[in-house]
Amino acid sequence: MFLFSFQTGYSASNLRVQGDLGLSISQVSMVAAVYTWAFAVGQFFSGALLDRLGAGRVTPIAISLVTVGIFLFANAQSFEMLLLAQFVIACGACCGFVGAGFIGGQWFGLAKYSIMFGLVQVVASTASSFSQVFINLGLEQMHWRVFFNAWAMFGVLLTLLAFIFIRNRVPATGLGKEGFFAFLKSVVQNIVTVGKMPHIIIVSIMSATTFATWLSMGIIWARRLLESVHGFESGWANLGGSLIFLGMAAGSAVIPKISDMIQKRKPLMIIGAAIQLLCLVALLYVPAPQLSTALVICFLFGLGSSCSMLPFSSAADVVKPDQVGTSAAIVNGVSFILAGFMMSRPGVIIERGIASGVEMGLFDIARNAAMPLLLCAVVPVVLGFFMKESYPVAQLR
C-alpha cells in the first residue's frame, strides 16, 4: 500500500513536477517508464529470492530501498535525479506485490493462492484509488517536495516495523554453500525452465497487455485525456483516474472467487479483456461524453482490467510448488516491461506530432497517441481463444 500509493500518486503530482523541473511530456512519461522497466527486471529475481531467503530477510530491505528512493524523488533537482530515484524505488518495489502473494501462499496454502493475489491487488488498488485523491488534496496545501518528504518519513517507520515483526513462516534454505553466483545461475535456469513453457508464455502476454493498458491509463493518460481532451475540471479528472484503480480493486475482490466457483480461468480472462477494450474505445471515440458517463466508463475499465490477476493463478496451475514464486515473477515482470513502453509511447507520439507542425485537434491527437494502447488492448481478447484452460479439477479447497 505504501509503495502503490506513492507510484499512483505520480498521476496527481506529475504536472507539478513537470513545471518545477521544466520537463517535457515525454520526460514525464519516461520517469514512470524507467520505474516499470527496472521493476520488471528485478521481478525475475524477486520470486527466487523469496523462495530461497524468505520474506523475513527480503521484505525489510525492500521497504528501506523504497523509502530511500522516495527521499531522492522528493529532493530531485533534475530529470536524471528523478530517474535515479525511480530506479532505487523499483529495486525495493520488485519484491512488493509478489512478496505479498508469496507470504499469503505460505500462510494459507496454494489452494488459496488465486484469492490471495486478488486480495493483495484489492489492497493495492484501493489504496491507489484513494491516495490519488488524498495526494491531490495534500498537494493543494503544500509543495510536492514537502509532501513526499513526509511520505518518506512514514516509510522509515514502516521499515523499522518490518525489521521487528516480519518473520519467515517456514525456514528459508538460504543461498546455499555454493554462494551467490551459483544461486544466480540456479535462478536463471529456473526462469528459463518455467519461462519457456507455452502456457506460461501465453498467460504472461495476456497479463502484460491487459495490465500495461490499465497501468498506463491509471497513472498518466486517463487524467490527461479527461482534462485536456474532454475538458473536465482537474478534480473530476483525478476522480476518473482513481475510479480506474477502484474498479481494479472491486474486480480483484470477486473475480478470483468466481474463477474458483466455476473452476475456469479462460472465459473470465477473455471477458475482462473485452470489457477493458470496449471502455478504452469509448473514452477515445465518443466525443463530448457526459461527466457521469465518463466516470462510469473509467470504473468499468478498471473492473475489466482486473482479469490481469488470473494469469498468476493460471501460471501457478501448471508449475511445480517450488516454482510458483518464479512463475509469478515472470508474469509480473513481463507485465511491467510492457507497461513501461505503454506509458512512454503516447507521450513520444504527441511530441512528434507537435514537432512536425501537423494541424490536428486535441481529439485527433489523443486518438493517434493512444493507438499503441488500443493495439495492446486487442491482443488479450484474441489470444485468449488460443489459451488452454488450466484450472486444476482436483484442486484442494
N, C-alpha and C positions, 0 to 999 in steps of 0.2 A: 504494500500500500504506500509506504514511504517513497519507494522508487517510482512507481507508476504515477503517483500524484505529481511528482516533480516533472516527469517527462511529458505528461499530457498538459501540465501547466505551461509548457513551452508554447502551446497553442494560444494561450491568453497573453503571454509575455513577449512573443517573438517580434511583434510590431514595435514595442518599446525598445527592445534590444537592437533591432534594426536601425531605429532612429538615432540612438545614442552612439552606436559604433559606426554608423554610416555604411551599413551593409547593403548589398544588392539583394533582390528577391531570390536569385539563385544561391547566394551565400547563405541566406536564411534557411532555405530548404536543405543545403549541404550540411549545415550544422546538425540538423536532425538526422540526415542520412548517414553521416560518419558514425554517430552513435549506433545506429542499427547495424552497420557493417561490422564494427568492432565487436558489438554484442553477438552477432551471428557467428563470427569466428570463435569467440570464447564458448559459445553454446556447444560446439562439437566436443569440447573437452570437459565441460561442466558436469555432464552426466557421469562420465567416467571418474572424475574427481570425487563426486559424491558417492559413487559406488565403492571407491577404494578408501577414501579418507573419512567419509561420513559428514553429516550436516553439522555436528558439533565442532569440527575444525574449520570447515569451509565457510559456513554462514557468517560468523562474526567478522572474519577478514573481508568477506564480500561487502558487508554493510559499511565497514570502515572505508573501503575504497570509494563507494558511492558518496559517502559524506565528504571525503577529500575532494572529489570531483565537483560536488555542488559548491564548495567553497571556492574552487577555481573559477567556476562559471560565474558566481556572484561578483567576483573581483576581476573578471576578464577585461582587458583594455584593447583587445584586438581580435580579429577574426581567427588568427592562429591559436590564440589562447582559448577561445571558445571551443575550437576543435580538440585541443588537448584535454580540456575539461570533460568533453563528451567521451573521449577515449577512456579516461580514468573511470568515469561513471560506468561505462559499458563493461570494463574489466570486472567490476564488482557485480553489476546487474546481471551478468550472464548466468549467475548461479541462483537468481531470484525465483523466476517462475518455475523452472524445472526443479529447483530445490524445494519449493513449497509442495509441488506434486510428489516429489520423492519422499519427503517427510510424511505426507499423508498416506502414501503407499506403504511405508514401513509400519505405521501405526494401525492402519485399517485393512491392510492386505490388498492383493491385486484385484480381488473381486470388486472392490470399491474404487479402483484406480480411475475409471472414467468419471465417476461422480466427484472424486477428489479434485481432479483437474478442473472440472466445471466449477466447483466451489472456489478454487483459487482464482479463476477468471472472474467469478462473481464479485469477490472482494476487490480485485484489481480494477475492474471496470467501474464498479460503483464508486470506489474512491476516486477514480479518474474523472467520473462524471461530476461529482460534487466538488472536487478540487478545482476544476476549471472555473466554476462559479466563485468558489472561495478565494482562489488566487486572483481572479479579476477584481473582486471587491478589495482585496488586500493591496493590489497594485494601484487602485484608485486613491488609497490612503497614504501610501509610502512609495519610495523609489524601489525599482525592481532589485537593485543591489542589496538594499536593507532587508527586503522581504526574503530573498534567497539565502542571505547570510543567517537569518533567523531560522530558516528551514534547515540549514546545515547543522545548526546547534541542536535541533531535535535529533538529527542523525547521530550526533555524539552520544546523546542519552541512549538511543536505540542500540548503538554499538556496545556500550557498557552492559546493557541488559542482555544482549546476545552472548557476550563472553561469560556472563554469570549463569544464565539459565539454559541455554541450548545445549543439549546432550544427544549423543547417538542412541537410537533405540536399540540397535544391535551393534556388537563390537565391529569396528572397521578393520579391514585387513591391512591397511597402510600401503605404502609404495612397494613393499617387499624388499628382500635382501639385495636384489639386483640393482636397486637405485632408481633415480629419476628417469634416466634415458631409456632404461628397459621398460619402465612404466609408460613413458611416452610412446614407445614402439608398440606396446600392447594396446594402448588407446587407439592409435591409428589403425592397427589391424582389426580391432573390434568395430571401429567406424566403417571400415571398408567392407567387412563381413556383413554388417547389418545394412549399410547403405546401398549395396548392390542388389538387394532383394527387390524383385519387380514390384511387389506390393508396397514396400516402403517408398520406392521412387514415386509411384502414383499418388499415394496419400500425402507425401511431402509436397508435391506440386499442387495438389488441391488445397492443402492447408496454406501454402505460401501465397498462392494467388488470391485466395479469399481474405487472408489475414493482411496482406500487403495493401489491398484496396481499402480495407477497413481502417488500418492504422494511418495511412497517408491522408485519408479523408478526415479522420477524427482529430489528428494532431495539427494539420496545417490547412488542407484545402477546403473542407466544408465551411469553416468560418469565413474564409476569404470569398468563397462562392456566394454564400448567403449575404454577406455585407457588400462586397464590391460589385457583384453582378446583379443580384436580385434586389439590392438596395435596402435591406433590413438594417435596423439600428444595431450597433455593436453588441449591446446586451442580448438582443434576440439571436444574433449570430453566434454568440458564445453559448447560449442555451441550446441552439441546434447542434453544435459540436458536442456538448455534454450529453444530449439525448442519444447520440451515436454510441457513446460508451454505456449509457444506461440500458439501451437496447441490447448491447452485447452482454451486459450483466444479467438481464432478465432471461435471455435465451440460454446462457450458460448454466443458469439455475435449474432449468427444466429439460433441456434437450438431452443431456446425458441420461437422465432418469427415463425419458421416453424411449431412448435407444435401448436401455436395458429391459424395459417393459415389452417392447415389440421384438426384441432380440435382433435388431438390424442397425447397421451404421449407414449403409449406402443411400437409401432413399432420403434420409434426413439431411445428408450432406448435399445431395443434389437440390432438394427443395430450398434449403437455406441459401445456397449459392445463387439460385434463380431469383429469390426474393431480393438479395443484395444487388444483382444486376438490374432488375426492374426499377428499384428505387434510385440507383445511380442514373439510369436513363431519364427517369422523371425529373430529378434535380437538374439535369443538364439540358433537357429538351423541352420542358414545359415552361414557356415564358410567363413572367409575372405571376407566379403562384401566390395564393393566399398564405399569410404567415402561418396559420394553423395547419394548412396542408403541408407546407414545407417542414414544419416541426414533426408532424406525424411521419412523414417520409424518412426523416433523419432517424427517428426511433426504429422504424421498420428496417431501415438499412442496417443498423446495429444488431437488430434481432436476427436477421438473416445471416449476418456475419458470424454469429456465434456457432455456426456449424463448423467453423475452423477449429473448434475444440475436439471434435470427434476423431480427426486423424491421429491424435495422440493415443486414443483408445484403440483405434484400428491398427496402428503400428504395434502397440503392445500385444495385440491379439496374436501376432504371427511370429514373435521372437521368444527366446528363452527368458526365464525370470531374471537372470543376471545381465540381460541385455536391454531391459526395459528403460533404464536411465539413458543408455546410449540412443535408443530409438527415439525417445522424447527429445533428446538434444539435437538429433538430426532433423526432425520435423520442425522444431523451433528455430534452429539455425538457418535452414533453407528459407523459412518464412521471413526472417529478419533481413537476410541478404536481399531478397526481392523487395521487401518493404523499403529499404534504403533507396533503391532505384525509383520506386514509385513515388517517394517523397520528393526526389530531386528532379525527375524528368519534366513534370509540368512547369516548374519554375524556369528551367532551361528553355523550353519551348516558348514560353511567354516572352522571355528576354530576346530570343532570336527573332520572334515576330515583330517586337517593337523596334529592334535594331534595323530590321530590313525595311522599315518605313511603310509596311503594308497597312492600308486603311481598313481597319476592322473594328466593329463594335465590341464592347465587353463580352456580350453573349457569345459571339463567334470565337473570340479569343479563348474563352473558357472551354468551349466545346473542343477546339483544336488541342488545347493544352491537356485536356482530360482524356484524350484518345488512348494513351497508354493504360490509364486506369480502366477504361471500357474494355479494351482487349484483355486485360488481366482478369476482369470480372467474368468474361465469357468462358475462359479456359476451364474452371472447375465444373461449370454446368455441362460442358461437352465431355470432359474427361471422366466425370462421374459415371457415365454409362459404360465405360470400359473397366471400371473398378470391380473387383470381386468382393462379395460380401465376406466379411472377416469375423463376424460375431461368433464367439465360441459357444456352441449349443450347450455344452456341458459345464459352462462357467458356474463356479460355486457362488452362492448368494450369502 
